[in-house]
Amino acid sequence: MAPNRQTKPATIPPLRATSIVAVLFCSTAVAVGASQYAFGLFILPIEESFGWTRTEISASLSFAAVGGLTAPLLGRAMDRFGARPILLLSLAVFGASFCLRPLMTELWHWYALSFLQFATFSGMTVLPAGRLIATWFPRTRGRMTGIAAAGNNVGGLVIPLAVAALLAAMSWSGASLAIGIATFAIGAAAMLVIRESPAPNAPGQPLVSSPEQPAPPSASPRELRDTVRSRTFGAVLAAITLGTFTYSAILPHALAHMVNRGMGDAAALSALGTIAAAGIGGKLLFGWLSDRFTARQAMVANLIGQALFAALLAAANNPALLAIAAPLYGLFMGGFGALYILVVQESFDMRHFGSVMGLMNLGTVLSFGIGPLIAGAAYDMSGSYTPAFLIVCTLFVAGAAALLVRART
């Protein structure tokens, strides 16, 4: 009889694992930095080139809702084919949308390319990050997710500076082309380093979700339906949808609010920078807390903290208090970006993570559709963003309550 052989557990290659996090970090940074933070830098040069109105140019941001609608399709495809092809496809489409902009001649070209830009947004950010980090870092996924998600804030700090430098040295079309080329470079790096799992798979075998144990077969459509109908799904969807109002109603109007409250333009810009910088620390902090406790507990604390410090930001009526409130709000706002992924990883079967995460993104269609309207209506009626900020604070508390109620039932 042949002697028993002890199978040595596979170890995670540290360089490969670190490289995967770096690629996810860069993909998130360019997606968020180019789409959101650097957008305003292109408005004036495009207006001068084509004669389009500011309303016509800014209307392209409405295609951000497309990302929420396509996320379930990309998520389902990721569950079937893996994270690597979805990430590569998304980077290719996003890069092409910027490389083709110098060829624009009509307004509908601008809208069509903006549609492409946002259509695969989730395929560059939350979907591959959630799948790959849970697979490669099963014991430290909170901290690693925090690092990868910090690309949001670093992209918000670095990409606008890079675009501003490019616009000073060349035309807007050259800056757009540079973003596209940078995205293709990230895609090339992803092609080299991204692997679905730490251990190689035999042909025809499922993905390996950890070095020690192979993943079970893909979840059936019936199991996915049962998940979507569960109370846990409803509670997490409510918390994520209500939490993302921070990105649509508060963050985009924070600068104008601080100026309206008496801050000078330069001081308000500086305070906005502290929000972004504190957001990096928030992702790392709440990622660590989700490892130390649970992602659900960390999200409850995060939403309550956002409510408290967004209310302080709303009520502050002098520059000194605003300067204190801004980074405190930013710490919790940034942490939500990591918890958004982690609470889905923790609450649901990873076999259908992509499908569930994609469906969660549908909630952002609501928050991004209504949030700006709440802020705009509040300012038009009261001359201040304070009422809108306070309304959103109540939504944060409601999201935390949804998670607490579900935890006790």
N, C-alpha and C positions, 0 to 999 in steps of 0.2 A: 504493500500500500504506500502510495507516495506521501512523503511527509507534508504536514500542514505548513503553509507559508503565510506568514503574517504580512498583510498588505500595508505598506507604509503610506500614511496619509499624505496626500499631495499638499505641498506648501505653496502659498501665494507668492509668485515672483514679485519682489518689492519694486523693482524698476518698472515693470509692466503695470502694476497697480497704480503707482504714482503717476505714470504717464497717462493712464486712463482718466484719473481725476483732473490732470492738467488740461487734457483735451476738452473734457466736459466744462471745466472752468472757462476756457477760452471761447467755446461755442456759446455759452450763456452770455459772456461779456459782450461779444460782438452782436448777438441778437438783440439784447436789451439796450446796449449803448448806442447802436446805430439806429434802431427803430424808435426809441423813445427820447433818450437824452440829447442826441445829436440832431434830431429832426429839425428843431427850430433854426439851426445854423444854415440849413439849405433854403429856407423860405425866401429870404431876400434875393439871393442870386438867381433862383429859379423864377421868381416874380419878374426880375429885370430881364431875364433871357426870353421869356415867353409871353409876358404881359398878363399872366393869369392872376386872378384876385387871390387875396389871402384866404378867403373862404374856400375857393376852389382848390387851392393847394392843401389846406389843412383838412379838407374833407377826406383826403386819402387815409387819415388816421381811423376813420370809421371802419376800414377793412380789418382792423384789429379784431373785430367780432368774428371774422372768418376763422381766425385761429381757434376760437372756442368751438366753432361748428365742425371743423375738420379734425380736432383732437380725438374724438371717439373713433374715427376711421383709422387714424395713424396709430392709436393705442391698440386697436384690434389687430392691425397688421403687425405691430411689434410683438404681440403675444404669439402670433403665428410664425413670423420670420426672424424675430430677434431684434435687438436694439441697434446693432451695427448697420444693417442696411437702411433703417429708418433715419438714423443720424446722418449717414452719407447722402441719402436722397435729399434730406432737408437742407443740409449745408450747400449742396449743389444748386437747389432751387433758389435759396436765399442769395447766394453769391451771384447767380445769373440775373436776379432781379435788379441788382446794383450795377453789374457790368453792362447791362443793356440800356441803362438810363441815358447815357450820352447820345443814343440814337433816337431819343424821343423827339417828336415833332407836333404831336397832338395831345390834348388833355387826357383823352381816353387811354393813351399809352401810359401816362403817369398812374392812372387808376389801375390799369391791368398789371403793371409791375408792382404796385403796392399790394394788390391782391395776392400775387405770388409771394411777395415778401412775408406776408402774415399767414399764408395758408399752411406753411410747414413750421411755424414758430414753435409750437409745442414739441415738434420732433427734434429741435435743437436744444431744448431746455429741460422741462420737467420730465418728459417721458423717458429719454435715454438715461438721464441722471438717476431717476428713481430705480429703474431696472438694473443698471450696471452696478451702482454702488451697493444696493442690497445684495447682489450676487458676489461681488468681490470683497466686500467688507461687512460680513454678517454680524460681527461683534461690535464694530465701531461705525456703523452706518450713519448714526446721528452726527458725529463729528465730521465724517467725510462728506456727508450731504451738505453740512454747513460750509465746508471749504468750497465745494463745487458751486453751491448757490451764491457764494460771495462774489462770483463773477458778475452777478447783477449790478452790485454796487461799484465794483472796480471798473466795470464797463462804463457805468455812469460817470465815473471820475475821469477815466483815461480817454475813452473814445471821443467825447466832445473836444478835448484838448488837441487830440491828433487831427480831428477834422478841421478845427479852427486853424491849425498850422498849415494844413494842406490847402485850405481856401485862401490863405494869405499868400501861398506860393504858386497856386495854379487855379484853374477854374473849378466850378462846382462839379463839372463832369469828371475831371481828374480825381477829385476827392471821392466821388461815387465809385469810380473804377477801382480806386485803392481799397475801398471797403470790400468790394467784390473779390478782388485778388486775395486779400487777407482771409476772407471766408474760405476760398478755395484752398489756401495753404493749411487752414485748420482741417479741412476735409482730407487733404493728403496725409496729415499727421494722424487723423482718425483711421484712415485706411491701413496705416502701418501698425498702430498700437492697439486699437480696440479689438477685444475678443469678448465673446459672450460670457465666458466663465474661466476660472483659474485653471481647471483641469481640462485637457483635450477630450472631446467627445468622440466616441466611436461612430462610424457612419450609421445614420438612421436612429441614433439615440437622442433622448431629450437633452436640453441644456443642463449643465451642472450648475446648481445654485450655490454650492459651497465646496470647499476643498474636500470635505469629509463625506458628503452624501449627495447622490444625484437627485435632481428635481423629479417630482412625480409627473405623470403625463399631463398634458394640457387640460385645463378645466373644460367641462362640457358646457354647451350653451345653456342647459338647464341650470347648472350650478351658478353660472353668471346671472341668470334671471333671478334666482333665489337671493343672490347677493344684493342685487339692485332693489329688490323688494323688502330687504331687511330694514329694521329700525336703525341699525348702526349706519347703514348707507345714508339714510335720511339725515341722521344727526351730523355726520361728517360733511355731507353736502351742504347742509345749512351753515355749519361753522366756516367752511371754506368760502362759500358764496358771500356771506356777510363779512368775513374778514377781508376779502379782496376789494371791498369798498374803500379800503385805505389807499389803494393804488389809483382809483378813479375819481374819488371825491376830495380826498385830503392832500395827498402828495402833489398832484399837478397844480393845486391852488395854494400850496403852502407859501411860495414866494410872494404871490400877490397879496395873500393875507397878512404876511409880516410887514410888507410895505404899507398896506392899508392901516396897520396898527401903529405906524410911526417909525418903523425902521428905515434907514436910508437904503438906497439900491445896493450899494457895495456891501453893507452889513447884512442885508437880507440874502444876497448871493452867498456870502460866507456862511451864514446860518444854514442855508440849503445844503452847502457842502458838508457841514457837520452832520446833517441828517443822513446823507449818503455814506459818510465815513463811519458813523455809529452803526449803520446798518450792517457793515462788514462784521463788526464785533458782535452784533445781535445774532447773526447767523451762526457764528462759532459758539456763542454762549448757549443758545437754545438747542443747537445740535448736541452739545455736551449734556445739557439737561435731559434731553430725550433718551440718551444712553444711560444716564444716572437714574432717572425715574421712568416715565413713559412719555411717548410723543403726545398722547392725549392730555395728560396732566400739564405738560409743558405748553400746549396750545391754549388750555384754559387760562393759565397764568399769563400767557402772551396777550390774549384778547383783552383780559382785564387790564393789563398794563397799558395796552394801546388806548383803551377807553380813558384811563386816568390821565395819561400824558397828552393825548389829543385834546382832551377837555382843557388841560392846562394851556396848551398852545392856543386853543380857541379863546380862552378867557384872558390871556396875558394882554396887558394894555400898555406895556412899555418895553423898549428894546432889551433891557437887561433880563427881564423875565422871559421874553421870547428866545433869547440866546441860550437860556437854561433849558427851556421846554423843548427846543428843536432837537438836540441830540438825544434827549431822553425818549422822545417819540420815535426818533430814528432807530434807536436800539431795539425797540419792540417791533416796529414796522419791518425792519430787516430780518429779525428772527422769524417772523411769520413766513417769509419766503422759503426757509428751510423746512419748517414744520408742515407746510402745505404738502410737501412730498412725504415726509416721515409719518404723518398720521395715516395716510393711505397705506403705506408699506406695513405699518403695525396692525391696522384694523382689518385688512383683507388678505385673502390668499394671493401670494405672489404669482401664481399660475395665470391669473388674469389681471395683473397689476395694470398693464397698458390699457385694457378696456375700461377698468374702473377709473383710472386717472384721467382718461379721455372724457368719460362722462362727467367727472367732477369739473372739468374745464368748461362744460356747458354753462355752469353757474356763472362764469365770468362774463358770459354774454349779457346776463341780467345786470351784474354789478357795473360793468363798463358801459352798459346802455343807459342805466338810470343814474349812476353816480354823478357824472358831469351835469346832468339836468338838475339834480338836487342842489349842487353847488351854484350853478348859474342862476337858478330861480331864487335861491336864498339871497344872493348878492343883489339881484335886480329889485327884490322886494324890500330889503333892509339896508342895502349899501355895505354889507359885511358878509364874510364867509362863516362867521361864528355860528349862526343857526344850523348851517349844513354840517359843520364839524361836530356839533353836539348831537345832531340826528344820527350821524354815523357812529358816534360813541355808543348810543343805545343799541345799534345793530351789533357792535362788538360784544356787548354784554349778552345780547340774545344768542349770539353764536356760542359763547362760553356756556350759557345755560343749557343749550341743546346738548352739548357734550357731557355736562354734569348730569343731566336728567337721564341720558342714555346709560351712563356709567352706573347708575343706581338701579336700573331696571333689569 
